[in-house]
Amino acid sequence: MTLRNEATISKNWLTSFKKYYSGILTAANRASGDRFLLFTVLAMVLFGLLMVYSASFIFSEERTGDGFAFIRKQFIYACMGFGAMWMSSRIPHQKWYQWAPVAIVSVIVMLLLVLIPGVGARVGGAQRWINFGFFRFQPAELAKMIGVTFVARQLVRHQKDLLNFKRGVIAPIVLLLPVMALLLIQPDFGSTALLAGTTFVLMFIAGVRPLFLFGGLFGGAAAATLLIVTSPYRMARVMTFVDPWRDPAGKGFQVIQSMLGLHNGSLLGQGLGNGKEKLFFLPEAHNDFIFAVIGEELGFVGVAAVIVAYIFFIYRGLKISWNSLQQRQDRFGFYLGCGITLILGLQAFINMGVVMGLLPTKGLTLPFISYGGSALTLNLFAVGILYSISKANHASDFGNHYV
């Protein structure tokens, strides 16, 4: 072997080794999961803390004598939420396939406990919380996440039977129906509609026969209409949505103040902390209607930034879900990832639609941003599951190409 041949072989070997080593480093770096997802959620939570402080300080000072009471609690909730996210991100998402039946039965039990006097707590005319004394827990937030997890599991189990009504339609929602019924009793029409809508989309992308789906859609619309026309407060919300100015000092007050806040924000806003609507004009300014405070104080620019953040979150979530199907043929990861992404994304846009007067009032918070312990903690827990799916995708990519 000549020196030239030896040099050529050495050079080729060195080039191959560099490419191999570079590939290992790249895959190992990606094996941690989708960092864009984490950075987006972290930014929204930090922004939410800032806006909760701005929206709640005066109200908190008037109500408790301590202007920092609400933001202090929200900071604790955020820490709990990130702890929950870290924990769920370390659990292989396939475990939820095994745990889903037990989890949804546990949710049904919790929703029943809410209705027991002395155990369930009533706030604002709705009985949605379990009172533990030192804190209150809202099972509806858990019900939404566990609901989509159970549907994802059932769609995988009955993948070959999706054209059959009994196994393709009834089986995926058999334990979801009592969950939605108990949510309606609280009453929590918004969470029920959100869970039903997400389930419909999951069944559609899974390949359930369109005839069954649109039959269910028609039946669901008929049931929703019946619930609205037979419930005075729901009917009042619909009429307020149609014309909030017919009762500007009563039913239409909150929506009108919300739209005024957005209008006052103009392009660049009144400045952080300078909003007027939060000064006892806009009810639930730090909670359901925090988006109006964002619009008033940060203007169209702030509103647009929030909308872009949610769109990017949905994009990353659906990308993670799609990669799960494409790279690993993991249908459960695909359905679960889509379910989590859709239920959080749809809730965000429903909340913003309500605040802008485009939808009737639903009582749904703005994920990651609104004040609320149960919602923030469980939303971050769900993001941890989504991150776990992305880690599995990257680990698979590492295994397929470099081992």
N, C-alpha and C positions, 0 to 999 in steps of 0.2 A: 504493500500500500504506500503510495507516494505521499509526500508532505502535503501536496495540494489536496489530495483526496481526504487526508486526515483533517485538514483545516476546514474543508467543505462540510464533512460530517460533524465536526465540533460546532461549526457555525449553525448548522441546521438543528442540531440537538439543543444548543443554547437558545435559539429562536423558539423552538417548541416548548422548552422549559419555561421561558418567559411568558409565553402565551398561556400555558397551563397554570403557572403561578398567578398570573394576572387574573385569570378566570376564577381561581379559587378565592382570591382577595375580593373580587367584585361580588361573587355570590355570597361570600361570608358577610360582606358589608350589607348586602340586601336581605340576608336571612333574618335580620331584626324586625322586618315587617315594613309596612307602608308609613314612612316617616312624614310624608305630606299630609296624610290623614291626621296623624297625631298633632302636627304643628297647627293645622287648621282648627282642630277642636280646642287645643290649648289657647290659641289666640281668641277664639270666641268666648271661652270661659273667662279669661282675663278681662276681655272687653265687657262681658256681662257683669263682672264684679264692679267695674268702674261705673257702669250705667245704673246698677242697682243702688250703689252709694249715692249717685246723683239724684236718682228718682225717689229714694226713700228717706233721705236725711231729715227733711222737714216733717214729713209724716211720722217718722219714727220718734222724733223729738217730741212731737205733740202727743203721740199715743203712749209712749213709754218713759218720756223724760230723758231719753238717751238717743241722740241722733245716730249713733253708731250701732244700735242694737240689731238692725236688719242686716247691715253689711257684715257685721261680726258673725252672725249666724250663717250667712251665705258663704263666707270664707271657710267656715267649718264644714259646711256641706260640700264645698268644692274639694277640700282636702279628703273628706270621706269618699267623694266621687272618684278622685284620682287613685285613691287606695283600692276602691272597687274595680276600677279599670285595670290597674296593675294586676290584681288578682285574676280577673276574668281573662286577661291577655295571656296568662301563663297556663290556663286550662285548655288542652286541645279541644277545638270546637266540636269534634266528633262525640265528645262526652255528652253534649247536650242532646244528641240523638237518643242516647240511653235514658237521660234524665227527664226528657220532655213530658212523658205521661205522668210521672210523679209530681213534676213541677206544676203542671196545669191543674191537677187535682188539689194541690196545696193552695193555688191561687183561688180556686172556687171556695175552699174553706175560708180563706181570708176575706173574700167578698161577702160571705155569709156572716162572718164575725162583725163586719162593718155595720150590719143591720141590727145587731143586738144592742139594746139600750144599755148604756153604761160602758160598753166596749167601743162601739162606734161613736165618733164625734161628728156633730152637725155644725157646719160653718156655712154661712150665707145661703141657708135654705137647702143645702145638699149634705147628705150623710155619706162622706167618701173616705173618712179617715179612721184608722184604729188608734185609739188614745193609749199610749204607753206611760202617760204621766209626764215624763220629762221630754218626750217628743211625740209627734204624731206621724204615722206612716200612711201613705195613700196607695192601697193595693192596685188601683187602676193603672198606675204607672208600670207596675210589675206585670199586670195582666196583659198589657199591650206587647211587651217583649216576649213573655212566655207564650202568648197566643200565636205569634208568628213563628216561634220555634217549633211549636207543636204542629202547625200547618206544614212547615218545611219537612218535618219528619214524616208526616202522613203522606205527603206527595211523593217522597222517595219510596216509602213502603208500597205504595199503590201505583207506582210509575207505569206499570204495564196495564193497569185497569182504569186509566183516566177517561176512557170512552164509555165506561160503565157508570151509570148514575149512582148506584149504591156504594161502590168502592171508590169511584173517582170523585164524587161530590160529597156524599154523606160522610164517608170515613174521615176525610180531612177536617171536617168541621164538627164532628160529633160531640166533642167536649168544648168546642168553642161557643156553641149556642148557649149553654148555661152561663158561661162567662159574660157574654153580651147581654143576656137577660138580666143578670145581677147588676151589671153596669147601668142598665136602663132604670132599674129600681132606685138607684142612689139619689137622684138621677144624674147620669153622665152620658148624654146623647152624643157629645163630641167624640169621646174616646170610643164609644160603640161604633160610630160611623167611620172613624179612622181605622179601627181594627177590621171592620167589614170591608172597607175599600182596599186595604192592603192585601187582605186575603183574596179578594177578587183578582187583583193584579197577579199575585203569585200563582193562582190557579190558571190564569190565562197564559202566563209564560210557561207553565208546566205542560200545557197542551190539553187541558180539559175541554171536552166538546163544547164549541161555542153555543149550541142550542141550550145546553144546561146552564152555561154562564149567564147568557142574556135572559133566560127564564128566571134565574136567581136574581139578576139585576132588576128585572121588572117587579118581581115579588118583593124585593128589598125596598124599592122605591115606593111601592104601594103601602108597605108596612110603615115606612118613614112618614109618608103623608098622613096615614091614620094616626100615628103617634103625635104628629104636629097639630092636626085639627082637633084632637080630643084632649089636648093639653093647653090650658089657657096661657101659661108662661111661654111655651114654645111658639104658640100662635102669635103672641105679642112680640116675640123676637123677630119672627118673619115679617110681621107688619111694620116693625121698626126698621128692618132692613130695607123694605120697599120705600118707606117714607119716614125717616127719622124726625123730620120737622113737624109731623103731626102732633108730637108730644115732646117738644124740645126740653122741657123742664122735668120730664119723667123718664119714660122708657127710652127716648131717643137721646137723653143727655150724654151718656157715656160715649156713644158713637160720634155725636156732634163735636164734643170736646176733643176726641181723638183726631178727627179730620181737621179741626182748627189748629191743633198742635202741629200736624204735618204741614198745613198751609203756612203757618208762621215760620216754619223752618226755612222755607225758600231754598236757595241753592246751597249755601254754606252754613245755615243754621244760626241760632241765637248765641251759640257758644256753649261749651260744656259747663253745666251747672246753672245756666241762665234761663232755662225753660220756665214758663209760667204755669203750664197746665198741671204740673205735678203739685202745685200749691193748692191742693184740695179742690181743684176743678175737675181733674180726671181721676175717677175711681180706678183702683188697681193699677196705678201708674208704674209701680215697681214689679208688677206681676204680669197679668195677661196683656196689658196695654203698654209694656215698656217700649215697644217699637215706635209708638207715638212720641215718647220722650226722646228717643234717638233721632227721629225726624225733626223734632222741634229744635233740639240743641245742636245737631250735627248736619241738618239739612239733607238735601237730595244726595249729596256726596256720601254722607254717613249711611243713609238708607241703601244706596246703591252698593256700598262696600259690604254691608250685611247680606244683601241678596246674593252678591257674587260669592261670598264665603259659603253660603248654603249650597249654591249651585256647584261649587268646587267640591264640597263635602259629598254631595250626591254623586258627582262624577267619580271621585276616588272610591266610594263605596261600591258603585256598580262595576267599576273596573276590577276591584278586588274579587267581587262575586263572579264576574265573567272569567277571570283568570283561573279561578277555582274550578270552573267547568272545563275550560280549554286545556289547562295544563295537567290537571289531575283527574278529570272526569268525576269530580266530587259534586254530585247533584245536591247533597245536603248543604254543603258549604255555599253553593250557588244560591239556593232558595233562602237559606238563613241570612246570608249577606244581603241579598236583595230585600228581604223582609225588614231587616233592621234599618237599612238605608232609606227605604221607602217610608217606613212609619215615622222616622225622625224628619225626613225631608218634607213629607206631606204635612206633618204637623206644623213645621215652620211656615210653610206657605199658606196654610189655612189660617194660622195666627195673624200673619201679615195681611191676608185678605180681609179678615175681620176688622183689623185696626184701620185699614184704608176704606172700609165701608163697602167692600166688594162681596162680602159673605155675611150671613147672619151670625150673631154672637154665638160662640161655641164653648167658651170657657177652657180653651187649650192654651198652654203656655208656649213661649218661644224657646225651643230647646237650647240648652247651654247658656242662655242669656237671662231669661226671666228668673225672678226670685222663687225659690221653692226647694226644699230639701229632698223629698222623695223623687221629684222629677230629675233634678240635676244628678243625684247619685246614681239612679238607675239608667239615665241616658248615657252617662260615662261608663257604667258597667257594660252596656250594650256596645259601646264603641270598643271596649276591650275585647269583646267577642269578635267584632269585625277585624280588629288588629290581629287576633289569633288566627283568623282565616288567612290574612295576608302573610303571616309568618309561615304558615303551612305551604302556601304557594311558593314562597321564596326558598324554603327548604327543599321543596320538590324540584325547583329549578336547579338548585345546587346539585341535588342527587342525580338528576337526569343528564347533566352536562359534564360533571367533573368527577364523578366517582366511578 
